[in-house]
Amino acid sequence: MAKSTEAKPKKNVHEGHRERLRTRYKRCGFDDFAEHEVLELLLFYSIPRADTNPIAHNLLDHFGSLYAVMNASFDALCEVEGVGPSSASLIRTVADAARAAKLKELGSEPLVTADRLHLFATEWFLGAAPRTAALLMLDKNRRVITVRKLAEDTLRLPEEYHEMLLHLCQQMEAKYVVLMHNHVDGIMEPSGEDIILTREVFTYLADFGITLLEHVIVHDLDCVQFLDLAMRREVSGFPLRETKLPPMI
């Protein structure tokens, strides 16, 4: 009797993959997940049936890291093969929700240390457009009131910049403020224009009883203060602590 030449159906190597990934996450979180597996699991919720592994790899190949993916803009995410509006919205929503929660937590206590200011500033600028400037406003107890974006993707500030700052402070009843802007080139030194602007704002706001506590430059996870440098004296509301290393043995 001749043997049947009918091919047997191949086993789906991805069968049960989603459930296995979900089970791993429930058991230990993302601790032992590769970066692409984190994205795979996340994309389950925007792509109900298709294999999300290739799309996860496409995202990492395009942006270079999970960190960069989670801080990419909606439009940039949509440029990646396999990523549609639903997936881009999901990634942005998850990232923005986590960022909002962290900023709320950081702002829940008075902002008095340089470390806490740096954490707040770097968190706020995650995913921000190049050349973004912002004003962090604090109440009389140095609790965060809000942050307002002043400029984005521009090298020119409006002529009424000082008046705009004053209006925002008076509108929000801010007693203390911090100027913040990012440097996309990673050069963490203030320009001559930064120095002049800082001096002008410090003096201008002081006449109205508002204190400029600091001006910071942000790039990724780095943050540099330069108010003392601009004013040529120690006026920063966030003095940096000197770290004394133990003697070598």
FENWOGI-V845936 format. One record per pair of residues at least 12 apart in sequence whose ideal C-beta (glycine too) atoms are under 7 Angstrom apart, sorted by the first residue. I is the first residue (numbers start at 1). J is the second residue. Records with the same first field share a line. If there is no record, write none. Layout:
I = J + J
//
This chain:
14 = 51
18 = 44
21 = 37 + 40 + 41
25 = 41
35 = 60 + 65 + 66
36 = 53 + 56 + 57 + 60
38 = 66
39 = 56 + 59 + 66 + 69
40 = 52 + 53 + 56
42 = 90 + 91 + 94
43 = 55 + 56 + 87
45 = 90
46 = 86 + 87 + 90
47 = 87
54 = 82
55 = 82 + 83
58 = 80 + 81 + 82
59 = 80 + 83
62 = 80
69 = 91
70 = 91 + 95
71 = 95 + 126 + 127
73 = 127
74 = 88 + 89 + 92
77 = 91
99 = 123 + 126
102 = 123
103 = 120 + 123 + 124
106 = 119 + 120 + 123
107 = 120 + 143 + 144
110 = 141 + 142 + 143
111 = 138 + 142 + 144
112 = 142
113 = 238
114 = 225 + 238 + 240
117 = 178 + 214 + 238
118 = 223
121 = 180 + 216 + 218 + 223
122 = 218 + 221 + 223
124 = 147
125 = 182 + 218
128 = 182
129 = 152 + 153
130 = 153 + 184
131 = 153 + 154 + 155 + 184
132 = 149 + 151 + 152 + 181 + 182
133 = 150 + 151 + 181
134 = 147 + 148 + 149 + 150 + 180
135 = 147 + 148 + 150 + 165 + 168 + 177 + 179
136 = 177 + 178 + 180
137 = 168 + 169 + 172 + 174 + 177
138 = 174 + 175 + 176 + 177
139 = 174 + 175
140 = 175
142 = 176
145 = 172 + 174
146 = 172
148 = 168
162 = 200 + 201 + 204
165 = 201 + 205
166 = 205 + 208
169 = 205 + 210
174 = 210
175 = 210 + 211
176 = 211 + 213 + 237
177 = 205 + 210 + 212 + 213
178 = 213 + 214 + 216
179 = 198 + 201 + 212 + 215
180 = 216 + 218
181 = 217
182 = 218 + 219
183 = 217 + 219
186 = 219
188 = 217 + 219 + 222 + 224
190 = 217 + 226 + 229 + 230
195 = 230
198 = 215 + 227 + 230
199 = 230 + 231
202 = 231
211 = 237
212 = 227
213 = 236 + 237 + 238
214 = 227 + 236 + 237 + 238
215 = 227 + 230
225 = 238 + 240
//
